[in-house]
Amino acid sequence: MAQAKSELFDKELSEQANFFKALAHPARLQILKFLAESKSCITGDISDELPLGRTTVNQHIKELKDIGLIKGHTEGVTTKYCLNSEKIALLKNVLNCFLGNFDTENYTCK
């Protein structure tokens, strides 16, 4: 039986790729930035902050929730969205570790 292409890479690279995939759309970056700048959980329609429709924004929120970067808590008819500070710290570490392996100061193109 053939291996899936994702199985050809080690677990760490696959986990990094999942984070990077979640960050690979400007709407998701804007949602994260908005929540970070709010400095607290927000209740309301995040689509008011983006040039996208509510359905599209909700799809992007789902991607961010699936990877764990944001949390959504339903309270009655409203949903409260928050950054997941533990996952954000992990993401920072993942980015630092991944890019820290790139020695561009001693890199030359031959």
Contacts in CASP RR format, 6 or more apart in sequence:
PFRMAT RR
TARGET T0000
AUTHOR 0000-0000-0000
METHOD contacts of the structure
MODEL  1
MAQAKSELFDKELSEQANFFKALAHPARLQILKFLAESKSCITGDISDEL
PLGRTTVNQHIKELKDIGLIKGHTEGVTTKYCLNSEKIALLKNVLNCFLG
NFDTENYTCK
6 14 0 8 1.000
9 17 0 8 1.000
15 94 0 8 1.000
16 94 0 8 1.000
16 98 0 8 1.000
18 67 0 8 1.000
19 67 0 8 1.000
19 91 0 8 1.000
19 94 0 8 1.000
19 95 0 8 1.000
22 28 0 8 1.000
22 63 0 8 1.000
22 64 0 8 1.000
22 66 0 8 1.000
22 67 0 8 1.000
22 69 0 8 1.000
23 29 0 8 1.000
25 60 0 8 1.000
25 63 0 8 1.000
27 50 0 8 1.000
27 52 0 8 1.000
27 56 0 8 1.000
27 57 0 8 1.000
27 60 0 8 1.000
28 60 0 8 1.000
28 63 0 8 1.000
28 64 0 8 1.000
30 49 0 8 1.000
30 50 0 8 1.000
31 46 0 8 1.000
31 50 0 8 1.000
31 57 0 8 1.000
31 60 0 8 1.000
31 61 0 8 1.000
31 64 0 8 1.000
31 70 0 8 1.000
32 64 0 8 1.000
32 69 0 8 1.000
32 70 0 8 1.000
32 83 0 8 1.000
34 42 0 8 1.000
34 46 0 8 1.000
34 49 0 8 1.000
34 50 0 8 1.000
35 42 0 8 1.000
35 70 0 8 1.000
35 81 0 8 1.000
35 82 0 8 1.000
35 83 0 8 1.000
36 83 0 8 1.000
40 82 0 8 1.000
41 73 0 8 1.000
41 80 0 8 1.000
41 81 0 8 1.000
41 82 0 8 1.000
42 80 0 8 1.000
42 81 0 8 1.000
42 82 0 8 1.000
43 75 0 8 1.000
43 78 0 8 1.000
43 79 0 8 1.000
43 80 0 8 1.000
43 81 0 8 1.000
44 78 0 8 1.000
44 79 0 8 1.000
44 81 0 8 1.000
45 54 0 8 1.000
46 57 0 8 1.000
46 61 0 8 1.000
46 81 0 8 1.000
47 53 0 8 1.000
47 54 0 8 1.000
47 56 0 8 1.000
47 57 0 8 1.000
47 58 0 8 1.000
50 57 0 8 1.000
52 60 0 8 1.000
61 70 0 8 1.000
61 81 0 8 1.000
64 70 0 8 1.000
65 71 0 8 1.000
65 72 0 8 1.000
67 87 0 8 1.000
68 84 0 8 1.000
68 87 0 8 1.000
69 83 0 8 1.000
69 84 0 8 1.000
69 87 0 8 1.000
69 88 0 8 1.000
69 91 0 8 1.000
70 81 0 8 1.000
70 82 0 8 1.000
70 83 0 8 1.000
70 84 0 8 1.000
71 81 0 8 1.000
71 82 0 8 1.000
71 83 0 8 1.000
71 84 0 8 1.000
72 79 0 8 1.000
72 80 0 8 1.000
72 81 0 8 1.000
72 82 0 8 1.000
73 79 0 8 1.000
73 80 0 8 1.000
73 82 0 8 1.000
74 80 0 8 1.000
END
